[in-house]
Amino acid sequence: MAAPTPDEIRTAAGQPGAVILDVRTKDEIAAAPFTKKPYKHATCSLDDSSELLEKADELMPDKNAPVVIFCRSGRRAGKAKELLEERGYKTVLNAGGLSDIDAVF
């Protein structure tokens, strides 16, 4: 499946109940914060997605609302997208890395 366009990301993020989700580590966020939009955070790595899975229902209670995910480069966001879709989230977009989502907003 093709990566979402910037317009698709903006449209999804503007929907009622939409969540922008940062899956970077706390150290990555401290070193390069995302300040353009409110977001939620749950760390997800290629090896360990336990924090994301523990927090998913709390951070994103509406599985029909869009979830726009980003990380440092897009790889972990892809893993998080896959996991959330497996848990029943209907509209999950991998916005790529921090520079990608910064360019969208």
KEMI-253354 format. One record per residue: residue number from 1; z, x, y of N, C-alpha, C, O, CB in turn; residue in one letter. Coordinates in steps of 0.2 Angstrom, whole numbers, plus 5000, padded with zeros to 4 digits. Atoms other than C-alpha are relative to their C-alpha. Glycine has a CB too. Example, Ala and Ser with C-alpha at 12.3 -4.5 7.8 and 13.67 -1.06 7.14 Angstrom:
<nodes>
{1,{5000,5004,4994},{5039,5062,4978},{5000,5004,5006},{5003,5009,5005},{5006,4995,5000},A}
{2,{4999,4996,4994},{5036,5068,4995},{5003,4996,5005},{5004,4999,5011},{4993,5002,5002},S}
</nodes>
This chain:
<nodes>
{1,{5000,5004,4994},{5000,5000,5000},{5000,5004,5006},{5004,5009,5006},{5006,4995,5000},M}
{2,{5000,4997,4994},{4996,5006,5017},{5006,5000,5004},{5010,4995,5004},{4994,4998,5004},A}
{3,{4994,5000,4995},{5009,5011,5030},{4999,4995,5005},{4993,4994,5007},{5001,5007,5003},A}
{4,{5001,5005,4995},{5013,4998,5042},{4998,5003,5007},{4999,5009,5009},{5007,4996,5001},P}
{5,{5002,4998,4994},{5005,4999,5059},{5006,5000,5005},{5010,4996,5004},{4994,4996,5003},T}
{6,{4995,5000,4995},{5015,5002,5075},{5001,4992,5002},{5007,4990,5004},{4998,5004,5006},P}
{7,{5000,5007,4998},{5011,4984,5080},{5004,4996,4995},{5008,4991,4996},{4993,4997,5001},D}
{8,{4997,5004,5005},{5017,4977,5063},{5008,5002,5000},{5012,4998,4999},{4997,5002,4993},E}
{9,{4993,4998,4999},{5033,4987,5065},{5004,4997,5006},{5009,4994,5005},{5001,5008,5001},I}
{10,{4997,5004,4994},{5036,4980,5083},{5001,4993,4998},{5006,4990,5000},{4996,5001,5006},R}
{11,{4999,5007,5001},{5033,4963,5077},{5005,4998,4995},{5009,4993,4996},{4993,4997,4997},T}
{12,{4995,5001,5005},{5044,4964,5062},{5007,5001,5003},{5012,4997,5002},{5000,5005,4994},A}
{13,{4994,4998,4997},{5058,4972,5072},{5002,4994,5005},{5008,4994,5007},{5000,5006,5004},A}
{14,{4998,5006,4995},{5057,4957,5085},{5001,4994,4997},{5003,4989,5000},{4994,5000,5004},G}
{15,{4999,5006,5003},{5059,4944,5072},{5008,4998,5000},{5012,5003,5000},{4998,5000,4993},Q}
{16,{4993,5002,5001},{5076,4934,5071},{5003,5003,4994},{5001,5002,4989},{5001,4992,5001},P}
{17,{4996,4997,5005},{5089,4943,5061},{4997,5007,4997},{5000,5010,4993},{5000,4995,4994},G}
{18,{5003,4993,5002},{5078,4959,5059},{5005,5005,5001},{5009,5005,5005},{4993,5001,5004},A}
{19,{4996,4994,5000},{5087,4975,5055},{4996,5006,5000},{4991,5007,4997},{5005,5000,4994},V}
{20,{5002,4994,5000},{5082,4992,5060},{5005,5005,4996},{5011,5005,4998},{4998,5003,5007},I}
{21,{4995,4996,5004},{5090,5004,5047},{4998,5007,5000},{4992,5009,4998},{5000,4997,4993},L}
{22,{5001,4993,5001},{5092,5022,5048},{5004,5003,4994},{5010,5001,4993},{5003,5004,5007},D}
{23,{4997,4997,5006},{5095,5031,5032},{5001,5007,5000},{5002,5010,4994},{4995,4998,4994},V}
{24,{4998,4993,5000},{5098,5048,5038},{5007,5002,4999},{5011,4997,4999},{4997,5003,5007},R}
{25,{4993,4998,5001},{5114,5058,5036},{5003,4999,5007},{5000,4999,5012},{5001,5007,4997},T}
{26,{4997,5000,4993},{5127,5057,5050},{4999,5006,5004},{4998,5006,5010},{5008,4999,4998},K}
{27,{5001,4994,4996},{5124,5075,5054},{4993,5000,5003},{4992,5002,5009},{5000,5006,4995},D}
{28,{5007,5001,4998},{5105,5071,5056},{5000,4996,5006},{4997,4997,5011},{4995,4998,4995},E}
{29,{5000,5004,4994},{5109,5057,5068},{5004,5003,5006},{5001,5002,5011},{5004,4993,4998},I}
{30,{4997,4996,4994},{5121,5068,5078},{4995,5005,5003},{4996,5005,5009},{5006,5003,4997},A}
{31,{5004,4995,4997},{5108,5081,5080},{4994,4997,5003},{4991,5000,5008},{4997,5004,4994},A}
{32,{5006,5003,4997},{5094,5069,5084},{5001,4992,5000},{4998,4989,4996},{4993,5002,4997},A}
{33,{4998,5008,5000},{5100,5051,5089},{4994,4996,5002},{4989,4998,5005},{5005,4999,5005},P}
{34,{5005,5005,4998},{5089,5036,5090},{5003,4995,5005},{5008,4992,5003},{4997,4996,4993},F}
{35,{4996,5004,4995},{5093,5027,5106},{4996,4995,5003},{4998,4991,5007},{5002,5005,5005},T}
{36,{5005,5005,4997},{5078,5015,5109},{5002,4993,4998},{5000,4989,5002},{4993,5002,4998},K}
{37,{4998,5006,5002},{5085,5001,5099},{5006,5000,4996},{5008,5005,4993},{4994,4997,4996},K}
{38,{4994,5000,5004},{5101,4995,5091},{4998,5001,4992},{4992,4998,4991},{5004,4993,5001},P}
{39,{5001,4999,5007},{5101,5000,5072},{5006,5000,4996},{5012,5000,4999},{4996,5006,4999},Y}
{40,{4994,4999,5005},{5112,5000,5057},{4999,5006,4996},{4993,5009,4996},{5000,4993,4995},K}
{41,{5001,4993,5004},{5115,5015,5046},{5003,4999,4993},{5009,4996,4992},{5004,5005,5004},H}
{42,{4998,4999,5006},{5117,5018,5028},{4997,5006,4997},{4990,5006,4996},{5000,4993,4995},A}
{43,{5003,4994,5003},{5114,5035,5020},{4996,4998,4994},{4999,4995,4989},{5005,5006,4999},T}
{44,{5003,5000,5006},{5101,5036,5007},{4996,5006,4999},{4992,5008,5003},{4995,4993,4999},C}
{45,{5004,4994,5002},{5094,5051,4998},{4996,4999,4994},{4996,4994,4991},{5004,5006,4999},S}
{46,{5004,5000,5006},{5081,5054,4985},{5004,5000,4993},{5002,4997,4988},{4995,5005,4999},L}
{47,{4995,4999,5006},{5096,5058,4973},{5005,4995,5000},{5008,4993,4994},{5002,5007,5000},D}
{48,{4994,5004,5000},{5110,5046,4979},{4999,4995,5005},{4998,4996,5011},{5006,5005,5002},D}
{49,{5001,5006,4995},{5107,5029,4986},{5006,4995,4999},{5006,4989,5001},{4994,4996,4997},S}
{50,{4994,5004,5001},{5125,5023,4982},{5002,4996,5006},{5004,4991,5006},{5005,5004,4997},S}
{51,{4997,5003,4994},{5130,5020,5000},{4995,4994,5003},{4998,4989,5005},{5000,5006,5006},E}
{52,{5005,5005,4998},{5114,5010,5004},{5001,4994,4996},{5002,4988,4998},{4993,5002,4999},L}
{53,{4999,5006,5004},{5117,4999,4989},{5006,4997,5001},{5007,4991,5000},{4999,5002,4993},L}
{54,{4994,5003,4999},{5135,4997,4993},{5000,4995,5006},{5003,4990,5007},{5006,5005,5000},E}
{55,{5000,5003,4993},{5132,4992,5011},{4994,4995,5001},{4994,4991,5006},{4999,5005,5005},K}
{56,{5006,5004,4999},{5115,4982,5009},{5002,4993,5002},{5000,4990,5007},{4996,5000,4994},A}
{57,{4998,5007,4999},{5123,4964,5008},{5003,4999,5007},{5002,4994,5010},{5004,4997,4994},D}
{58,{4997,5000,4994},{5134,4968,5023},{4996,5001,5006},{4996,4997,5011},{5006,5005,5000},E}
{59,{5005,4998,4994},{5121,4976,5034},{4994,4996,5001},{4992,4994,5007},{4998,5007,4999},L}
{60,{5006,5004,5000},{5107,4965,5029},{5001,4993,4996},{4998,4993,4991},{4994,5004,4998},M}
{61,{4998,5006,5004},{5114,4948,5024},{4994,4995,4998},{4994,4992,4993},{5005,4996,5003},P}
{62,{5006,5005,5001},{5097,4938,5026},{4995,5004,4997},{4991,5008,5000},{4998,4997,5007},D}
{63,{5005,4997,5003},{5085,4944,5013},{4993,4998,5002},{4988,5001,5000},{5001,4999,4992},K}
{64,{5007,5002,4998},{5071,4935,5021},{4999,5003,5007},{4993,5003,5009},{5000,4992,5001},N}
{65,{5002,4997,4993},{5073,4944,5038},{4997,5007,4999},{4999,5010,4994},{5007,5000,5004},A}
{66,{5003,4993,5001},{5063,4960,5040},{5005,5005,5001},{5010,5005,5005},{4994,5001,5006},P}
{67,{4997,4994,5000},{5070,4977,5037},{4995,5005,5002},{4991,5006,4998},{5005,5001,4994},V}
{68,{5005,4994,4998},{5062,4992,5046},{5005,5006,4999},{5010,5007,5002},{4998,4999,5008},V}
{69,{4996,4994,5002},{5068,5008,5039},{4997,5006,5002},{4991,5007,5002},{5001,5000,4992},I}
{70,{5002,4993,4998},{5067,5026,5045},{5005,5005,4998},{5010,5004,4997},{4998,5000,5007},F}
{71,{4995,4994,5001},{5074,5043,5041},{4997,5006,5004},{4995,5005,5009},{5000,5002,4992},C}
{72,{5002,4994,4996},{5069,5061,5046},{4992,5000,4999},{4989,5002,5004},{5003,5006,4998},R}
{73,{5007,4998,5001},{5052,5062,5038},{4996,4993,4997},{4990,4993,4997},{4999,5005,4995},S}
{74,{5003,5006,5003},{5049,5045,5029},{5001,5000,4993},{5000,4994,4990},{4993,5000,5001},G}
{75,{4999,5000,5007},{5052,5050,5011},{5006,4996,4998},{5006,4992,4993},{5001,5007,4997},R}
{76,{4994,5004,5002},{5070,5043,5010},{4999,4993,5002},{5002,4988,4999},{5006,5003,5004},R}
{77,{5002,5007,4998},{5064,5028,5019},{4996,4996,4995},{4997,4990,4994},{4997,4999,5007},A}
{78,{5004,5003,5005},{5051,5025,5006},{5005,4998,4994},{5004,4993,4990},{4995,5005,4997},G}
{79,{4996,5002,5006},{5065,5026,4992},{5005,4994,5002},{5006,4990,4998},{5005,5007,4999},K}
{80,{4996,5006,4998},{5076,5014,5002},{4996,4994,5000},{4999,4989,4998},{5003,5001,5007},A}
{81,{5004,5006,5000},{5062,5002,5004},{4999,4997,4993},{5000,4991,4991},{4993,5002,5003},K}
{82,{5001,5002,5007},{5059,5002,4985},{5006,4997,4997},{5006,4992,4994},{4998,5007,4996},E}
{83,{4994,5003,5002},{5077,4999,4982},{5002,4993,5002},{5004,4989,4999},{5006,5005,5001},L}
{84,{4999,5006,4997},{5079,4985,4994},{4995,4995,4997},{4997,4989,4996},{4999,5000,5008},L}
{85,{5005,5005,5003},{5063,4976,4987},{5003,4998,4993},{5002,4993,4991},{4993,5003,5000},E}
{86,{4997,5001,5006},{5071,4978,4970},{5006,4995,5000},{5007,4991,4995},{5002,5006,4996},E}
{87,{4995,5004,4999},{5086,4969,4977},{4999,4993,5003},{5003,4989,5004},{5006,5003,5004},R}
{88,{5002,5007,4998},{5076,4954,4983},{4998,5000,5007},{4997,4994,5010},{5005,4996,4998},G}
{89,{5002,5000,4993},{5072,4959,5001},{4993,4999,5001},{4989,5002,4997},{5003,5006,5004},Y}
{90,{5007,5002,5000},{5056,4951,5006},{4995,5004,5004},{4990,5005,5002},{5000,4992,5002},K}
{91,{5005,4997,4995},{5049,4960,5021},{5004,5007,5002},{5008,5007,5006},{4999,4996,5006},T}
{92,{4997,4993,4999},{5054,4979,5020},{4994,5005,5003},{4989,5005,4999},{5004,5003,4994},V}
{93,{5005,4996,4997},{5044,4991,5031},{5002,5007,5001},{5008,5008,5003},{4997,4998,5007},L}
{94,{4999,4993,4999},{5044,5010,5030},{4997,5002,5006},{4991,5003,5007},{4998,5005,4994},N}
{95,{5002,4998,4994},{5043,5015,5048},{4999,5008,5000},{4997,5011,5006},{5004,4998,5006},A}
{96,{5001,4993,5000},{5042,5034,5043},{5006,5004,5002},{5012,5002,5001},{4994,5002,5004},G}
{97,{4995,4996,4997},{5052,5047,5052},{5002,4998,5007},{4999,4994,5010},{4998,5007,4999},G}
{98,{4997,5001,4993},{5062,5048,5068},{4994,5000,5005},{4994,4996,5010},{5005,5005,5001},L}
{99,{5006,4999,4995},{5046,5054,5078},{4996,4994,4999},{4993,4992,5004},{4997,5006,4999},S}
{100,{5005,5006,5000},{5036,5039,5071},{5003,4994,5003},{5000,4991,5007},{4999,4999,4992},D}
{101,{4997,5006,4998},{5048,5026,5075},{5002,5001,5008},{5001,4996,5012},{5007,4998,4997},I}
{102,{5000,4999,4993},{5051,5034,5092},{4994,4998,5004},{4994,4995,5009},{5002,5007,5002},D}
{103,{5006,5002,4997},{5033,5032,5096},{4998,4993,5000},{4995,4991,5004},{4994,5004,4996},A}
{104,{5001,5007,5000},{5033,5014,5091},{5004,4996,5006},{5001,4992,5009},{5002,4997,4994},V}
{105,{4996,5004,4995},{5047,5009,5103},{5000,5004,5007},{5003,5002,5012},{5007,4999,4998},F}
</nodes>
